[in-house]
Every structure is written in C-alpha cells, then in structure tokens.
Amino acid sequence: MTTEGVRLVGDFSINKDGLLSGRIVVDTGKEGGELIWNVEISPNYPFKAMGVEPIQFLNKNLLDYPHIMENGNLCMHPAEYEDEDSQFVNDLEQLKEWVEKYYVRGEKDAHYEHLVVNHYPIRDVYYTFCFAETQDDFSDGDYGRVHYAALLNGQKNEKQVANFVVQKFVSVKDVRKKELLCMISRAYQKLPSNLGVFCLLKNVPSLHNKFIVKDYDSIKNLFSQSQKDYIHRFVQSTIRKNNCFPLFCGYRIPGGGVHWQAMMLFMDDLPLVPIREGTSKNRIWHTDFKSGLIQWAETEDISYKYFFGRGAMPENLANKKVLIMGIGAIGSIVAETLTRCGAKDITISDIDLKNPGNVCRSAYSFFTGITEKSSELEGLLTQISPHIECASLKSVVDLVVKTYAAKHDDKRIIAQLYDEYDIVYDCTTDNQLMRLVDSTGTTAQVINISITNHAQDLICAFSPNVTETVELVYNLLNRDTEADMYNPTGCWNPTFKASYNDISCKVQFALKHVVKMLSRQEPMSNFYVTEDDLNLTIHRL
C-alpha cells in the first residue's frame, strides 16, 4: 500500500511497549524539505481505545507549530473506518493535509486555544478551580486575595477531586482595596470562603506559546517584586490556619479577558526563599521562588459564554425575569429546561410538598425525602447552573391572591404581583387561578401549559384570552377527563396518568416552539400538541 508523497524509512518493528513503530518521510514540495516522522501504531488499530487515537505521528522538532503536543505527537481526530487499510490511508492523508496547511503555508488557527496543562494528582488529590469573568477589570500587575468556596468532591482515576469555585478577587495593589466579583449567582457567592492569592503576570507563562511552564525558574520573572513580597505576607498571616493554598496566576488572552492558572502551595514545603539586598542599615529583604517543579491545579472558565457555549436560548430571552407557577410534572420540567438553556432569573411558586410518588415523573430526587417542592427545586436549579438567580414565592401568596380577588373588584392590585415578571408560565392546572390571572390584565406574557390524561395532548395558550383558548381546545379534543385516572390513597383528588417520558417529550417539544415564538423566530400563536405512532404534531390556532 502506497500513498503519494509518503515513504517508509526502514522497516517497522514491535517496540518494548507492544507498539508497532517505525519512521516515514513526508514530502513538503520544497527542495530538501522532507519531514521525518516517528510512527507508533497500537495493537488495537484501527480502533480508538480509552480516548486515545490508535496511531501517533511524532516529531519533536515541530513544537512551535499548531496541534503538535508536548511529546511531539500530532493531535488529530481522523474519520473512523472499520478496516485497517482504509483507516491507514486516511490517517496518512490527514498527516499530509497538516503538513501542507501548517508547515508549508504557515497558517494559524483563528480561534484561541488555552495553554495545555497536564493534570496530575497533587499529594494524591486532584485540585480543580472554576472561575468566571469579573464585573470590573484588573489593573496591570494586580495582586491580592482570592476568595473561593468548596463544592462537592469528585472522583477521577480512582482518586479524589477537590472541587472549588472562585467567588471574588480582592485587589490590594493600591491603598484602597478593590473587590472584583465573579459573575456567578448569589447562591455561590454566599458559600463559606477559603482564601488564596492572585497575581496578574507580566506575560503568558508558556513554552512554545501553548504549553504551561513547569518550574519556578521559568515563571518567577513574570511576577513583580511587589507580588512576590505579598505572597510572603499572605503566608505569614495564614500559616496557622491552612496547610495549603492556591496561587492564581493570571494573564491576558486575545479579546482582553484574563485567564487563570492555579498552582498549589503547601506550608510544609513552600517554594519561597528570602533574598537580601544591600548591607547594614540599607539592608532590605525580599521574596523569590526556589528552584523546583510547579504543582499546577486544573482551572476551568465557567463564564456564561463558555458555560452555555454548546447551546443556549437567545440572550435577550435568557435575560427575562420568569415566574413559574406550579412545579409539578410540567412545571419542574419547564424550570429545569429553561435553566439548562441559560435562563438567569427564575422565581417558582407551588403550595405542595414533594412526596416519593412525585419523583417518577418530575425533576425531583427521592434522596431528599419529603420536603417543599419549591425548596427542593430551587436547590436543584442552583446546582445545575452557577448563573441562575432562583427564588421562591411563599405558598401563602396563593391564599392572599385568591382572598383579595374574592373581596375586591380591582384586579390591577393583583396584577402588580405578576407585572414584576416578563414571562409567567402557568403550569398549575388550577382553573380558578387561570381565570384570575387572565382577568388581571398583567403586562407579563402569560403562558398556560396543561396536559390531558395519559399525556395524549399538550395545550399551550398565550395571553390575552388564555381561558377562552384552553377551554376551546379541551372541547375540541373531547377527551374523557375522568376515565382511568390515578387515585392516591386517602381523600385526594385523582390526577392524570403519564410517565416522565410521556410528559417530558411533549413539554420539550412545546418549549422548543415557545422559545422560538418569544424570541420572534416564529409567529406567536396558541397551539396544542398531539401524538400518533410516528410523530408529535403541533396544531396552531
């Protein structure tokens, strides 16, 4: 098997690691411009195993070029074939494409890549710090304290992962301290804080403009003397309180933002040394780093644009204030979906407790036992997204609203409650509340979502005239609402039967169109969703 522009150098052999290894030459089209690559092929070729490509092309002389990793291997993600011959030809073609694009033409990728950091356990623990962009910018040479909170521990490669989230940076560079809050929700800002140090470096701490530096000798000149001395002062003030702390090293990236890498410093093995300058009365002590390897933790930018980078609702819709009334089967799914789609401000309202029987078709957990639905869901949404501000209306609001409506004619007073929100999802299936909200003339966009028994149909009605629309559709569908209902033990109202899958697929389908309507990608219209053996169908009114 031959590929034009590629030839073998000697024979391939099995090395001590069981890999088939050899060398190939790739023609660059330039006189004397051949590139020699070492090749390693795993025994499981052509199948990728444990996330590792089954073939490696290596050349350590090309570290300054894009997509060449620290050990000289080309980072590639080839198309996958089931037979070895087709796979090998494709792999060689991709190698040739890299040579032509990056080596011959000298192209650079338009998108920015963060520095490559190899993460290893530090004293048998993986450390991970999540951070987000701050409301205000840092000044050049900035330094100070960083406040961070512990999240739940995780597991990686059978070792513990200590997870943390950064809450704020407190600059002490100037006489007056300056707080730079990370743009995350109040729930995370309120968590108990630990303290570390941050320093904004002079330049990027990189090798070949893509690998993080590995030792203190390579990074110490990127700190100002004031920053080094501050690290020493921090150590002196916390030496009895902590056995270790993170030192956040920041550097500016294209676009003007700051990216942070964190190294772990341990009190029993500090990489700091005092340096004496001058003599006698003019003697001054400063701090510097000793020689040694840096213990880099893993950092992750969870700013909104990255956290929801893989997909979110339109930003103008994500910024709306949302109220969800009724967080049972439908409402809890609506709340969770909106949160995962990037919603930033959700208030929830429900008068009921969550019982074990609610878990099978809602967004709740059995582990939390019997508790208020609003309390549990508020916690769940906060766990899902660090960018959601979530609150609950007290259950007594339902009583106050209906009591006031029964005794007063001025519905505008009640409307003021709903006017605080841009969008109100009514998922209560409470016909009295539906009629009341419909009659208030609230400025909020009200969206009523309900479902028929066995989740045969879902009805979605927009204000104004929600009540009229819902009653019209139910009469049109002519479903038997009393037959084959679920009757709990005791004196409880029967409820409709449907599994989580039955409900969720229709709610998700409906929300897809609701989002498009609210963001004006589709004309707004009332609709209902039906299902047959093959399709979900939306019927617009």
N, C-alpha and C positions, 0 to 999 in steps of 0.2 A: 504494500500500500504506500503510495507516494502522494505528497502534496506540493504543488509548485511553490518554490521559494523556501522550502524547508528540507533539510537533510540531516541524517544522523552523523554523529561523531563517535565512531567506535560502536561497540555492542552494548546492549542493555544487560544488567545483571541484577540479582536479588541481593539487597544490602542486609545489614545485620538486623534491621527493623522489619524485615519481611517485605519491604517495598521494592518494586521493580524500578531501578534507577539507571539513568544514562544521560547523555547530552545531545542536544540538537542545535543546529545553526539556522537562524532565520535571516534571509536576505533583506536588507533595508533599501535596496535600489541605489545605494550610494557606493562609490568606489572604496573598497576596503572597509565598508560599513556593516559587516556582518555582526550579528549579535548571537553570542553563545549562551544557551540556557541549560541549566541542570533541570532534569525532569524526574519527578517521583510519582509513581502510579501505585495506588493502594490495591491490596488483594481483592477488595470488593468492587473494583472498577467494572462497569460504568456507574455503579450505584453510590449515591452520596449517603454517608452514614454519620450519625451524631452531629449533623450540621456541617460536616467537613467535606469539601469537594474532593472527589477521588483522584484528581490529578493536580499536581503542582508544577508550575514553571517558575524557576528561581534564578535571579541574577542580582547579587548584592551591589553591583556597580550602578544600578539604576534607581537607587533610593530617592533621588531628587525628583523622580518622575511620578505622575499621578498613579494611584492604585497599586503601587509597589509597597508591600508591607515590610515590617521591620526586619524579618529574616530573609528578605529578598524575594518573597513569593508574590506573583501577580494575583491580585484579588479579582476573581472572575466568577460570573454566575451564568454558565453556559446553558443553552437549551438541553433538555434531557432526552436521551434515546435509550431504548431497551437493549440494543446490540452494541458490542464494543467497537466495531469498525465505524459505524455511523457516528458514535459518540467521539471517537478519537479524531476523526476528520473534522468534526465541528469544533472540537477544542483547539486544534491547530489553526483553524480559520479564525477563531476568536483571538488567538495569540497574534496572528498576522495583522488583524484589524487594530489591536492595541499598538503594535509596533508602528503601523502607518500613521495612526491618529496622534499618538502622544510622543513617540520618539522621532519620527521623520518630520511631521508637520508641527510638532511642539505645541499642540493645543492644550488648553486648560479648561477644567470644568467650570461652568457658570455658577453653580451652587456652592455654598461654603460648606466645608467639612470641619467638624471639631477635631481637636488633637486626638490621636489614638493613644489610649491609656490601657495598658494591660492590668487587669484587676486580679489581685491575689489576696488570700486571707492575711489579715494583719493580726498577729498573735491569735491565730486560729479563728478569727471572726472577720467577715466581710462588712465593711462600713459603706453605707450609701447615704448621700445627702441630696435632697431635691431642693431646688431654689427656683424663684420666679423673678421676673423683671421688677424693678422698684419704681415707685411713683416719681421719685426725683433721681437725677443723675449724680454720679460720683465725680469728684474733682480729681485732677491728675495727682498721683502719688497719695491717694486717700488711704486711710487706715483706721482701725478701731475695733470694736467688739461686734461679734455676730451672735444673734440670739436664734437658737434652733430648738425644735421640740422633737421628742421621740415619737415615732409611730410604732405599729406592731412589728415585732421581729419576724423575719422570714427565714427561708432555708435555701441554700444554694450549694450544690456539690457536697451534700451531706454535712454542711457547716452552717452555723448561724449567720444570718444577715441582720445587722443592727441598722434599722432604717430611721432616717431623720428628715425633717422638713425645716427649711430656713424661714424664720419669721420676719426678721429685720436686721439691718446693719446700722450700727450707731457710730458715726464718724467722730473721732476726737482729734483730727488733724488740726483744726482751728480751735481757738479759745472756747468758742461756743459749740457744744455738741449738736450734732445734726442726725435725726432719725430718718432712715430710708426704709420705709415699709415695703416688704414684698407684696405684690398684688395677688394675695390669696384671701380666702374668706375669713371672717371674724372667728369662726369656729376653730380654725387652726392657729390664728393669732393668739387665742386665749389659752392654748395649751401651756402647761408648765415649761419654762425655758431653761436651756443649758447655755453656757457661754463658750465662745471660741474667739478667734482673732481673724480679721480680714486685712489684706493689703492689696491695693491695686498696683500691679507691677508696671515697670517701665516699658517692657516689651513682652512679646509672647514667649513663654518658656518652652520652646520647641527645638527639635532636631529635624533637619530637612523640611522644616515648615509644616510638619504633620505628626511627629511623634513627640510625646511629652518628655522633658528631660528626666533623667533617672537619679541624679545625685546632687547633693547640696553645692558642690563646687561649680556646677553648671548653672545654678539658679541664683546663687547668693548675690551676684552683681546686679540682678534685676530688682532687688529691694533697695530702698533708700536707707541711709543710716538711721533716720528717724523711725522708720518702720521696724528695723531690727531692734532698736532700743525699746520700742513699745512692746514688742513680743516679750522681751525680758521683763518689763514691768508687769505685764499681764501674768507671767509665770509667778512672779513674786507675790502677787495679790491672790492667786488661786491655788498655790502649791499644796495647801492643806485640804482643799475642797474636792479636787479631781485627780484621777490618776492619768488622765489623758484629755486632750482637746484637739479640735480641728483647726488648722491654719488654712484659711481660704485665700487662694492666690488668684486674683482676677486679672483679666486682660481684655482689651477691646477687640471686637471682631468686626468684620465688614458690616456696615449698616449702623455702627455706633453703639451697639449694645455691649454689655460686659458679660463674659463667660467666666465661670468659677471652677477651679480645680481645688480639691481639698487634700491636704496631707495630714496624717495623724502624728501628733507629737505626744510622747509618753514622759511623764515626770521623772521616772526612774532611768531614763536614757535620753535626756534632752540633747538635741543636736546643736546646742548653743555654747559658745565659748566667749569669755571676756577678752577684750583687746585693749591694751593700754596705749594711749597716745600722749606724748610729752613726758616731761620729768618734773620731779619736785612739786612745787606749788602749781605748776601748769599741767600737771598730770590729769588726764581725762580717761575714763573707762567707757568703752563702747561694747556692743554685742555683735557677734558674727556667727556664721554657721560653721560647724565642724565638717570635716570630710565624712562622707557616708552615703548610703542609699536612701532615697526618699520613699516613704511608705504612702503611696497615693491611695486615697479612697475613691469610690465611684461617685460621680456627680451627675445630676440629670436636671436639665432646664425644663420646668413644668409651667412656664409662662403660657397664657391662654392660647397663643398661636401655635405652640408646639403640642400642648396637651390635647387640643382638638384639631391638630393638623391633618389627621387622617380622615376627618369628616365632621361637619357641624352644620347646624341650621344657619341661614343668613344672619350676619352680625346684627342688623337692625332689629331682627326678631328676637335674637338671644338677649338683647338689652331690655326687652319689655318686662314690666312687672306683671307677674302671673299669680292668680289665685285659683286653686283647685279645690272645689267643694265636693266632698265625698271621695274618700280614698280607699274604697273597697277594691273589688276586682278590676274595674275600669280605671278609676282614679289613680290607684297606685301604679298601674302600668303607664298611664299618661305621665305621671310625675317622674318616674324613673327614666322613661324615654326622653322627655324634654331635658332632663339633667344630663344624660349621656350625649345629647345633641348640642350641649353648650349653653343651656339656659343659665342665667346669672342670678335671677331673683324670683324665688317661688315661695308663696305662702300656701299652706294647706289647712284644710278645715274638715273635721269629722267628729261626731259625737260618740262614736262607738269604740269599744275595746277590740283589740285583736285577740282572737281565740285560736286554738290549734286548728279548728276547722276552716279558718280563713286562709291558711298558708297555701293550700293546694292550688289556688287559682289567683293569688295576689303576689305582690312583690315583698312579702314578709318572710320572716325566719321563725322556725319553731324554737330555736335556741334561746330566744329572748322571752319565751313564755307568754303569759297573759299580761298585756300592757296596753296603753292607749295607742291607737293606730297612728295618731298624729305624732306622738313622741317617737315611736319606732321609725316611721318613715322619714322624719326629719333627720334622725341619725343616719339612716341608710343613704339618703341623698348626699349628706355631707361626706360620708365615706367614699362615695363614688367620685365626687368632683371637689377639688380644692378651690374652685371658682364659683361655687353656688352659695348664695346667701339664702338660707332657708329659715322660715319662721312658721309658727302655728297659731291659728286663731283659737281662743279658748272656746270650749264646747258650749259655754253659756251664751255665746253670741247667737246661736240658733234660737234660744229662748227669747233673748232680748229682741231680736228682729221680728219674730212672729208675734210676740206680745205687743210691741209697738204698732205693728201692722193691724192688729185686731182692734186697737183702741183709737187710732188716728188715721186721718184720711190723707195726710201729706206724705206721699211715698218718697218725695225728694230727700227727706231726712234719712230714710233707709238707703237711698241711692248713694249717699255720701260715703257709705262703707265700701261700696263696690267701685266708686269713682276713683279710689286710691290706686286702682289697678288698671293696666292697659287691656289685659285679657282675663276673662273669668271662664274657667271650664266648670260646668255644672255636671258632675257625674253622680249625683245623689240618688237619682230616680225618685226624688221627692216631688210629687206633682204640685203640692202646695207651695213649696219653695220655688219651683219653676215658674208658677203663675205670678208669685210675688215679685221675683226678680224681673220678670218680663214687664211688669206693670210700673216699675220704678222709673224707667227712662234713664237708667245709668249710662254714663258716657263710655263705660268699658265695653269692649267687644265680648259679648256673652256667647259661649259655645256649649250647647247641651249635647251630651253624648249618652246614649242609652242603648240597651241591647235586649233582644227578645229571648224567650225561653229556649234553652239548648243552643244559644248563640246563633240562631238561624239568620238573624239580621242585626245590623247595627245602624242606628239613626243618628244623624248629626245635623243639628239645626243652629243657625246663626241668628243673633238678634239683629233687628227687632222681629217681633211676632214669632218667638220661639214656641210658645204654647200652641198656637194655631198650626204650626208646621208639624210638631211632634204628633199631635192628635190626628192630623190629616194622614200622616204616613202609617201610623198604627191602624187606622181604619182601612187604609189602602191594602196593607199586608194581610189584615184579617186573620191574625194568629190567635190560637186558643191560648190565652194567657194563664188559664187556671189549671190546665191539664198537666200531669206529670211534673209537678213542682217538687223541690226538696223541702221536706218538713223537718226542722230540727226538733229535738225533744223539748218538751215544755211548751209554754204559751208564747211561741214566737211566730212571727209572720213567715209564711213559706217564701222561699227565694228560688230564683231560676237555676236550672241545672246547666252546667257547662264546665269543661275542663279549662285549665290555664291556656292550653294550646288553642282551643276553640275561640276563647275570648281574645287572646293576645294577637293572633294573626289578623283579626278584623280591626282591632284597635290600632295596630301598627299601620295597617293599610289605610285606615281612615286618617291617622295623624300625618301620614305622608302627604295626603292631599290638603289637609288643614294647613300644614306648614307652607305649602306652595300657594294656597289661597291668601294666607295672611301676609306673605312676602310678595304678593302680586305676580307670581309666576303663573297662576291660574286665575280665572274669574271666580269670585266668591259666589257660592251657591249652596243652598241646603242640599243634602244628599242622604241616601241610605245605601248600605252595602248588603248584597245577598251573595249566597254561595251555592254552587252546584257541584257536581262531581269533578269538574275540571278547573273551575275558575272562581275567583272573587270578582264581583261586578259592582261598579259604582253607578248608581242611578241619580242623576242630578235633577233637581226640581226647578 
